[in-house]
Amino acid sequence: MSSSGPRRAVDTGRQRRKPIARLDFTDPDRATRFLGPLGLVTEDGGFADAAAERIVRLVSDAADPDQAALLLARLAEAAGNEELIPTLRSDAEVARRVVAVLGSSRALGEWMCANSGQWELLRDRPESFKELLDGIASSVGADLDRPYTGESGQLATTTGSEAIRLLRTAYRRALLDVASRDLVGELSVESAADHLSEMAGALIQTALAVAAAELEERAAGVRLAVIGMGKCGAHELNYISDVDVIYVGEPVGETSEDVAMRNGATWASAMMRICKEIAWEVDAALRPEGKAGALIRTLDGHRSYYKRWARTWEFQALLKARPIAGDPALGAQYMEEIAAQCWQAAERDGFVEDVQAMRRRVEENIPDKFADRELKLGPGGLRDIEFSVQILQMVHGRADEKIREPATLEALSALTAGGYVGREDGRKLADSYRFLRTLEHRVMLTQLRRTHLLPENPDELLALARSLQYEGDPVKALLADRERHAREVRRLHEKLFYRPLLSSVAAVPGDALRLTTEAAVQRLRALGFERPEGVLKHVEALTTGTSRTAALQRIVLPAILSMFADAPDPDGGVLAYRQVSEQLGRTPWYLRLLRDTGAVSGRLAKVLGSSKYVAGLLGRAPEAIQMFAESSQLEPRMETAIEMKMFAAAGRAGTPEEAIAAIRSIRRHELVRISSADILHRADILHVGSALTALTDATIRAALSVAAKEVGLERGIGMGDFPCDLAVIGMGRYGGAELGYGSDADVMYVYDVRPGADADEARGIALQTIELMISLLAKPGADPAVGLDADLRPEGRNGALVRSLDGYREYYERWSQPWEMQALLRARPAAGDVVLGARFIQLINPIRYPEGGLSPEQLIEIRRIKARVDTERLPRGADPKRHLKLGRGGLSDIEWTVQLLQLQHGHDHPQLHTTSTLPALRGAVEAGLISSDDAVALAESWRLVSLCRAANMLAKGKASDELPRPPKDLVGVARLAQYPDSVTSEEFLDDYARKTRRARQVAERLFYGE
């Protein structure tokens, strides 16, 4: 700890009567007045004997010698001086402990003076620390070995103010034991924190037993577990600190959940009050919804919250969760079902950015006057180390359970052993963490106050430095060490927290790439990579070794890295390239293709550097890269060609599951083709929507055939002997041939009984076939599932999944609502019997294109529904100016406007008989229903928002209906939306706002008649 080495040990063989004036007392005469009556110092300032000299020198060497002398005199007086001083004379170790406490902690020293017999704990040490913990509980008749859980266990026998008094004494005894061991070096900072954490758990458990005994029936009917969070959960508690907790409860027996939760909250609140009166505050602010949320929740309540609402920092907090009191089985269940969710948090959108932003907010909220003295929150403080360790744990701990340690030092050790942190970096961070925690502990011990600030008072600073054994100019040495540690912590924090590790990246092997690590990093950074150290790690993995594969990679990589640098996400592109290469690197054609065909490298770099969606598809079908060799291979295929290929593959399969797997594998390859053509600007948004729709048609047709064949085999009938015909009707954007990458296919299912067939059998076979098709397409597997959504059917989710043609006729004639008329505008036959599909269209045409248009009441209803959609469907917190679907000038505005024109005028104008938006707009212009300028405004906005929706999915691999916030992500979307590479986020947003604003004005005028 010391920059100048430890203070020299006392030489007890020195001259027996050395003057006290030569020691470190500020006022030797005053010290003589305190120590003289104790028989330690003579009137002339000498030592009474060798034993006295040893004690006085201990006092002189204390953190605050004057304070130690004063408190020793007071303690001796309180103890009657018959036992204390003789003990200190005869037992050097006891003397060392007593003086260390008196000189370092005024609060504990005064407590010993006020409770004169308690100093004996420093002489009569317990056999184990558990004895002191058990003493906390036994002081009020509780039992830590039989904790009261709400259902069983030992209640306290003492309650009220007497329990508070007894517990305060028992807790202070345990605190005195820890502090004395800590101050004389018997405990490491980790052990001290662990003991303090165990004390907190023991006190909370005991307080639960006291509170339950006091409340009686008001604490009944509920099992309660207390989950320690933060430093207590991680066994890192300070001397004085709020103890962060979360409560989980479950009803007992026939008790209702409401009653159980109410009683549990009353019980927990009483426990918190007891702990506050004894030692410290129990803080439940980390619970779901914070202070505004319920104090106690069931496991299901916690599960629902963390699944739907929890923010990034709440998952981060779960890293340190640990059951500390109450029902141990319930606590263990919480850890298994709830706390374990923290290891999936890194998969959330913007996770790393959220954690980084949170750390910056903490720093920004530190008052300037405290920043230089802040040990915990400031730059180079404890939080820098903790956040660095935690972000690495959360990112890498999903797959590596060895680094899932709640305590910072243990986690840091595991990260270092696993190679996530360099050995030297890990050692320096651990040293700095121990230094800062020790410093924090010493500051708190002085007055037993919660503080993380270095003292301003020079005398207090001097005492702090002396408690850490600094010599020479102790304050100067302490501040120099503190500055050195803060500087090193900040450097390593920025290295770990904001970019991948540099020191753990090996030099790139091979003569062609033999640069120093630093030079390679600078070169890559100059090319535009944000995380060059991570890129070097990928390069190393691909080029290490003497194999031909590694040699070819060393040839290819210099050129392809430059190509990646021009992509929207070069770092992500290199990662995806490594993943594909590791699957195909030993395949002879792959690297030869990259080496010999420049177009392939360029196209691959642009696609992988632009789209996580395509990278994910290629991860399962890397052989699809071959299509990048020929431009013609990137043209979306004819629907009939895809369908034939799917039927052929399904026919070769042995089981329905194998058949569907083959169909879905073909679909994956076609998705690669379509999305790659989109990214390379070889297909516009209309072609993409049409191609995705055609691909879905082919997939459903092939899957329907597989399902029908299987049902026929099961029932012993051939396809020609089915008692019914079946058809799948496309609805929504699927029916409109405007399908997106992440869209489910909206459908309805219709059947018709064949002549002479049994109606009930026909209905059963139709339902069985459709259900089998749905389950096969949705089954989890290596290839993307196909989601089929039938919620637009009559009566929605409550209606029959499959309905006869006559059933549809009866429903629409009697019950159809305006919104269903509107939904039918997009209906088209997609799969199954062609004749039946055509008959269904004949059935619905009079409904969706009504003679005379909408009635006044229907028009009002349509407008009312649209107004509700605008006000109620927009996601909470979404910006209506940036929402692609429900925002101003978004898809909803445009499509509802076009569909209203179709409902009003479709009967009289066949040009409007189309399921697609832009053709319907053109028809409206031809019919003279809207002006060309209005149609252009609506069409431009529709194209733009559709492009942006597709770009969101391509870029992140996840569907989103809102423009991203980060400028870099916004530029990536703009480039995928076919804006020039030079576009800025501001330019793109301005253009987006202009086009959507104009569309909104047109839509409001046309739709609402304004």
Disulfide bonds with the S-S distance in Angstrom:
none
